[in-house]
Amino acid sequence: MYPKLAGSCRAYERKSVSFNDVSSFASITTTPEWQRLQALADEQDFHLRSLFQSDPDRARRWSFSAGELHLDLSKNWIDDNIHNHLLALAERAGLREAREKFFSGVHINNTEDRAVLHTALRAPGSFLSQGTQDLLVDGQNITQDVHTELEKMERFATSLRDGTRTGFTGKQIRTIVNIGIGGSDLGPAFAALALQEYNTAGIHAEYVSNVDPADMSDTLGVVDPETTLFIVSSKSFGTQETLSNATAARRWLIDKLGSADAVAQHFVAVSTNADKVREFGIDPDNMFVFWDWVGGRYSVTSAIGLSLMLCIGPEDFRRFLDGFHAIDDYFYRTDLSDNVVVLMGLLGVWYTNFHGAASHAILPYSQHLRRFPAYLQQLTMESNGKSVRRNGTGVDYTTGEIYWGQAGTNGQHAFFQLLHQGKHLIPADFIGFARPHNDLAAIDGEGSLHDLLMSNFFAQSKVMAFGRTAQEVAAEGVAEELVPHLVMPGNRPTTTILAPKLTPEVLGSLIALYEHITFVQGVIWDVNSFDQWGVELGKTQADELLPAVSGAEKIDSGDSSTDHLLRWYRKQRQNNS
């Protein structure tokens, strides 16, 4: 039984092309589908007030269910006509075929010639239409390998949590220090914070990502070497920041415990490179693997999530995976016409490319989700921040959404003023929950602080949609000269995402929702959402500059600006010494 949409099916013209068939059009902007949407955007003059007034059933028709998520898209700039044209654009871009290739292991990461199979990390079997239980890609039994590694993680986590595996001095491990950067840090760090209510074994996780020595120094200053396990997470095991921090941690541990033998019981690795793990001094038996078809920003459900499993336990980690799978399954099996994931992705394109949206605000009304906007920044901006199409030709349109945000209600007292009355178009996603893990009494001693939180949640999206007119302000008796200042234009598009409670399943579903939104947009924009060459170049340049920065080589970077800055830096370092 698969999720059913609350909204009705809407007819549209299906005109599909082959995914990656770059010869079908010079650019997506030259297609009739794109041009019709541009005409609709140019002509658009409706207000959300009028859309609701003309359709009393609008809220129900544009609300959807996926997994445990309830998604209300009714406060967006959409009607049946716009919806049909957005779907026609998706068909033109080959979204239907792209989705099939994605789930079946075709090498859609064309610049690195790799499959993209993070969905297999959380699936009990494949999504293939043949109904086979094992997914075979490039001669590898993906399903079998994934579950073998997951079971290894579970055995390790159980032994650590029940005290069977101890530290060098026989004391039980109580603290995990995950050393990674990017996807090897953001995912588990954010998820461990979000699911802290499920930390029942008394194991605490710290996350070190920045090569700034303050990050590692601050962490080492508060942990006990006898009860600390270090997880070195690096796909290549060659990331400069990660290895530098890991080396510093190893030196510290040996110094504190007085023996290099302690490393074996206090260090494990998550990597694809057994040779480099061995060179570092970690026994490959203490290495957990993931695969080149898992991108860093999509890796939290792989062994990269080991720190999370150690905190919340194997059972709740399985529930976390189940939440991902629920949305994976929904996205794969639900037709484009009624697929809320597809529609949310298309709305991002609608606002970005046809209305000039400056950015996209993510507004979780949950303190434990406060790092979700940062997590999504990497997901969308590293995936779709590209200037060339899949075939290497340049784009003539904006790609990628700029995600940002903060937990409510803090954001209300920081940047919501701009959302309400500023001139930037910034669509916003509100994320909230019906039931808190813990609640406190309100001022009167009887009410609920969670209800107060959620009253703000509902009020903000209401005001953004409907605003307040000059007539409504004046009717409240406001002085005439102040009326213009109190007018709220409204008509600010928002999406509301609700769930019963922030559980491992719900968190997994939330992450998967945005993963697939990102995929949909990448297909429309015809970019490779699964490489990150800009990031790789930065790493290379840093390695090349390090000798000049440290003073080991003369300054000669190839450009006068960098040379000037390096000379200033070296002078200050020398003065400090």
N, C-alpha and C positions, 0 to 999 in steps of 0.2 A: 504494500500500500504506500503510495507516494503522496506528498503534500498536494492539496487542492488549493487553487487560488480562490480568494473571495471575490475577485473581480471577474466580470464576464469576458468571454472570448471576443476579440475584435477582428474583423475582416481586414485584410490588406493584400496587396498584390505581391506575390512571391516571385522574385526575379533574381535567382542565385547565380553567382559565378564561382569559379574555382578559387579557393584560398591559395594565395601566392601566384595567381594568374596575372602577373603584372602587365601583360600586354593588352589586357582588356580596357585599360584606361591609363592615360598619362599620369593623372593624379585624381584622387577621390574628389577633389574640388571641381573637376571637369564633368562629372557625371550628372545626369538629369536629377538624380535623387538628391544630391548635395545642393544643386541650384534651386530646386523646389523648396527645400528647407530654408535656404537663404531668403527666398522670396517671402516665405511665411514669417520669418523673423523680422524682415523689413516692414511687413504689414501689421505685425502684432500690436494691438492697442488695447487688449483686454486687461482687466485687473482681477486679482484673485477674488475680490468681493463679488464681481459680476459673474465669475464662473460658478461660485457657490450659489448665488441667487438664482441662476438659470437652471441649476441642476441640484435639487434637494437631495438626491441620492449620490452625490459626487464622492463623499467620504467613503461610502461603502464600495463604490465601483473602483476606486483607485487605492484600495487597501488589499494587502496580500498576506499570505502566510507561507513561511518557508522554515522548515524545522520548527523550533520553538519561538521564532521571531515573528512579530507582527509588524508589518511595514506599511505606513500610511504615506502615500505619495500624492495625496489630493491637494496639498498646498504647493504644488509645483506648477510651472508654466506648461501645462499639457492639457490637451483635449483629445478626442478620438482622432481628429484629423492630423494633429501633430504626431500622435502616437503612430498612426499608419505610415506617415512619411519617414519617421525615424526607423521603423522596422524595415521599410524599403531600402534605406541606406545600409542597414545591417546585412540585408540579403545581398545587396550590390557588393559589399566588402567581403562577402564569403564567410560570414560568421558561422553559419550552420556547419559548413564543412570544416572550418577551423576548429570548432568545438570537438568534432569527431576525431580529428587528427590529434588534438591535444590529449584526449583521454586514451587514445589507442597506442600512443608511444611513437608516433611519427616525429622525425627530427625537426620540430618547428622552430627550435633555436638554430636558425640557419647559419649564423656567423661563427658558431662554435660546433656546428654539426652534431647537435645533441637533442635527444628527446627531452621533454619537460614533464616530469612525472611526480611532482609533489603530491598529487591526488592519490597516488598509489601508496603513499606512506600511511594513509588513514583508511584504506579500503580493505574490507575482508576478502574481496575478489576483484576482478576487473570490471570495467564498464562496457566491455565489448558486447555488441548486439548478439553474438553467438551464445552468450551466457556462460562462457568458460570461467572457471574459478581462478585460474592462474593467468597472469599477464606475462607474455614472453616478448621481450624487446631485445634485439641485437644478440640473440642467443642466451640472454639472461632471464631466468625466472624471477621477475621482479617481485611478485607476490611472495614467493617463498623466501627470498633474500630479506625482504622487508620484515617479515614476521620472525625470521630467525634472529635478526638484530634486535628487534623489539623484545623478544624473550630474553636475550642476553642482558639488555638494559634492566628488565624487570628482576632478574636474578640478582644482579648487582645492587639494585636499589633495595631489595628486600634484605640482603645481607648487611647493608649499611644501616638501614633503619632499625633492624632488630638487634644490632650490636654484634652479629657474627663476624663481620669484618671490622677491624679496629685500626687505629693508627699505630705508629711505630712503637709507642710506649704502652700499648695495650688499652688506651682510653678510646671510648666510643667517639666517632665523628659526629660533631654537632654543627659545624659550619662548612658550607660549600663556597669556594671562591671560583667563579666562572671567569676565565680569562679569554676574551674574544673581542671582536669588533664588528660593527655592521650587523649583518644577519646572525652572526654567532653570538651577539650580545643583546640586541634590541628585542628579539622575539622572546627568549626565555626570561629576560629581566622584566619585561612588561607583563608577561603571563604570570610569573611568580608573584608580582605585586598584586595583580588582579585577583589571583586565587589564594591570597594569603589566609583566608578563612578555612581553607582546606589543608593547611599545614598542621597536621595532627601529631607528627612524630618529633616535634621539637628541633627540626633541622632548619637552620637559617641559611639563606643564600646571599652572598655578596657578588657584585658584578663589576669587573674591572675591564674597561675598554680603551680609555684614553692613554696614549703614550706619555702624556704629561706625568712626570714622576709623582705629582701630588695624588693622583688617583690611586696608584698602587701603595704609596706610602700611607695614605689615610686608611686604606683597608688593612694593611699589615699592622697598623697601630692598634687595631681593635680586635684582632683574631688571636686565638691561642694555637700555636703551632702543633701542639699535641692532639688537638681535636679538629683540625682543619684539613679538608680535602680540596686540592686544586684540580679543576677541569680546564685543560688547555684546548680550546675549540678553534680550529682553523682548518678549512677545507684543504688547502695546499700545504699546511704547516710551514709556510714560508712568509706569512704576513708579518711585516716588520714590527708593527705595534704589538701584536700578540706575542711574538717570540721574545721581544725585549722585556715585556712585562713578565712572561713566564720564567725567563732566565733570572730576573730579579727576585721572583718568588722562590725559585729553587735555591738560590744563594742564601736567602733569608732562612729558609727551612733548615738547610744543612747547618748554618751558623747556630740556630736556636736549639736544634736537637743533637748537634755534635757528630753527625754521621751522614755520609752520602747514601747509605743504605735506606735512610728514611724516605727517600724519593719514591721508592717502589710502592710504598703504602700510602703515600699522600699525594700522588700525581696520577691522573689518568688523562687520556687524550681522546678527542673527537676529531677525526680527520679522514682523508682519503689517501694519505701518504705514509705508509708504514715505515719506509726507509728513513724519512726525516724524523718520525716519531722516535725510532730507535736511536738515531744520532743524538737526539735531545737527552736521552737517558730514560725514556719511558718504555717499559716492556710492551711490545705489541699485543700481548695478552690483555693488557690494560687499555687497549685502544678500541673505541667504538667507531664504526664506520658509517658513512653515508656515501652518496654516489654523485657522479658528475652530472646526472640528470636532475639534481636537486640544487636550485640556486640558493644562495645564502639567505636572501630575504623571504624565501619560501620554506625554510628548513626547520622551523620550530617543532614540527611533528616528527622530525628525524632524531638521530642521536644528539643533535644540537640541543634538544629539549631535555637532556639527561638531568641537568640541574633542577629543572621543573619537576621531573618525575621523583627525584630524591626528596623534594619538599612535600609534594602533595600525595605521593605514593602511586604505585602502578595502577590500582583500580581507578582512581580519579584521572590519571593520565589517559587511560583507555576511554573514559567518558569524554575527555577533551578531544580525542581523536574521533569519537562518535559524532560530536558536534560538527566537526569539519566535514565528515562524510555525509551527514544529512544535507548540507548545502551543496557539496559536490554532486550528490545524487540528484538533488532538485534541479540544479543548473543543467546537468546533462540530460535529464529526462523530460523536462518541461519545455514545451514548444516555445519558440521565440515570442510568439504573439502574446503569451500570458506569463512570461518569465520575468519576475520582478528584478532579478539580478541583471538581466539584459537591459531592462528598462532603466535601471539606475545608472548603468554604464552609458547608455545612450543619452540620458539627461545631462550627464557630465559633458558629453560632446556638444549637446545642444547649447548649454550655457557657455562653454569655453569658446567654441568656434563660431557660433552664430549670434551670440549676445555679448561677447567680450568679457566674460567673467574673469575677475582678477585672481581669484583663488577660491578655495572650498574649505569651509570651517567644519571641523569635527568637534561636537560638543557633548561629551559624555557626562550625564548627571550622576556620576559615581566617582567618589574620591579614589577608589581602587583602580579605575580606568584612566587615571590622569596621564599615564604615559602612552595611551593608545594613539593620540595624534602624532607623537614622535615616531611610533612604530609604523604608522601608515605613511608618514613622509617618505621613509625609505622605500616602502612597497610601491607607491605610485610614482615617485619622482625618479627613483633609480630605474624603474621598469620602463616608463614611457617618456622620460625626458630625453628625447632623441631628435636629431635634425635631419636624419636620412631615413628613407623607406627601407624595407627589407631587401630591395634590389640594389641599394646603395645610392639611389638618386635622391636629391634633396627634396624636403617637404616645403610646401608653400602655404602652410597652415600651422597653427599652434598645436603642439603635442604636450601631453602631460598636464595633470592638474596639480596645483600647489596646495597641499593639505597643511592645515595648521589648526590649532585650537587649544582648549584648556577645559578642565573640569568645571561644570557648573556647581555652585553659583559664583565661583570666583571670577569666571569670565564675564559675568554680568556687570561686575564692578570694575572691569578693566577695558575691554574692547567692544562690548555690546553696543555702546553709543554709536560707533561707526556702523555696525550692522543695521541699526534702526534708522539712523538719519543721515548717514554718509552717502556719497555718490557712487561708491564702488558697488558693483554687482558681486555679491559673495553668497552663493548658495550654502546652506548649512544643513548638517545632519544632527538631529537631536537623538541621543541614545539614553533610554531610561529603563527602570525596572519597577515592577509592581510591589515586590517584597524585598526588604533589606535583610541582610544577615543579622544586623543589630539595629535597634532603634532606641531613641531617647525621647523623653517627654518634652513637649514644647514649653513655652514660657508659663502657660497656665497650669502646668503640671499634669495635664491630662491629654493634650493633643500629641501628635506625632511629628518629630522632626523630619521623618521621611516624607510625610504628607506635605510638610512645608516645602521641602526640596522639590517635590513633584508639582506642587502648585506653581512654583517658579518655572519649571520645565514646560508645563502646558501654556502658561501665560506668555512666555517668550515667543514661541512659535505662533501663537494666536495674534500677538501684536505685529510680528513680522509679516504675517499674511494680510491682515485686515487693516492695520494701522489705526489712525484716528484723524478724522477730518477737521478742518477749521470750524465747521458748524458744530461738531460734537464738542470741541474744546470750548468754544464760546458759550455753549449751552450749560457748561459747568460753572459759569460765572467768572471765567478768567479775564483779566484786564485785556483790553483790545490790543495794546501794544505787545503783549506777551503771546498772543494766540499763535503767530507764525512759528514761534520757538517750540511750541508744544505739539505742533502737528506732526504726526507720524505717517509718512507716505504709505507704509505697508507695501504689499505686492512683492515682498522679498521671499523667494522660493526656499522652502525647507522640506526636509524629509524627516519623519518621525519613526524611530525604530524602538520598539518596546519588547521586553521579554519578562517572563514571570519573576526571574531571579538571576543574579550573576553566578552561574554554576560553571563547572568545567565544560559541559556540553554547550551552553549558551556562548561562552567565550570562544570556543572553537568555531561555532557557527558565525559569529561576528567577524572573525578573522577571514574565514573562507569567503564570506560575502564580499569583502573588499578585494580579496585576491581575484575573484572572478570578474568583478567590476573592472579591475585593472586589465584583465585579459581582454574583455569585450572592447574596451577603449583602444587597446593596442592593435586589435584587428581592424577597427574602423580607421585608425590612423596609419595602418600598414607599417608599423614599426615592430622591431624585435623587442618584446618586453622582457627578454630573459638574458640579455647580456648587459655589460656595464663598462664599456671601454673607457669612458671618461674617468671612472674610478681607478682603473688599471693604470692609466697614464700617470695619474697623480702618484701612485705607488712607485712607479719607475723613476719619475723625476726626483722624488725624495731620496731614493737610493743613490742616484747620481750626484745629488747635491751634498749628501752627508759629509764626505771628506772635506769639502770647502767649509761647511758649517762648523765642523769640529776643529778646523785648523790643521788637519793632516795634509791638505793640499792647498796650493795657492788658489785664490779666488779668480775664476775665469769661467763664468756660467754661460757665456754666450750672449748675454744682454746686459746693458748698462744699468738698468733699474735694479735687477737682482744683485748684480755685483756691488752696487752702491749700498743696498740694504745689508748685504753680507758683511761688508767692511764695517758698517756701523755696529752690527751685531757682534763681530769679533772684537772690536774695540771695547765694547761694554763688558764682554766676558772677561777680557784681559784686565780691565779696571777692577772688576769684581774679585778677581783672583788675588 
